[in-house]
Amino acid sequence: MSEYQYYLFEYRDGFLDNRQRQALRQISSCAEITANSFQV
């Protein structure tokens, strides 16, 4: 039996700049990172 987990974090007070997106990329190399979300 396998389990799949899906996480979506949204930034609602503005946009993530390049520095913030690079910091998130250090957390996960397979996440989808946009200017307002981090999805794994």
N, C-alpha and C positions, 0 to 999 in steps of 0.2 A: 504494500500500500504506500503510495507517495502523497506528499502534501505540497501544494503550491501556495506561496505567499506573495502577495502583490502589495506594494507600498507606493503611495503617491503623496508627496509633500508639495503644497502650493504656497508660493509667496504672494500674499494678497496686498501688501502695502507698497508695492512698487515693482522693480525689476532687479534681478541678480546681475551684478556687473561681472566682468571677466575674471576678476580676482576671486570672487565668491564662487563662480562656476568651476574654476580650477581647484579650489579647496574641496568642493564636492566631488570632483573627479578623483581626488586622492582617496576618497572613501570607497568609491566603487568604479571600476573600469567598464562595467557593462550597463550602467544606469543611463537612462535617457535624461539629459539635462537641457532645459530650455531657459529662457530669460525669466520664467516665473514658476518653474516646477522641477522636481527631482523625482524620477519614477524608476522603481526597481521591480 
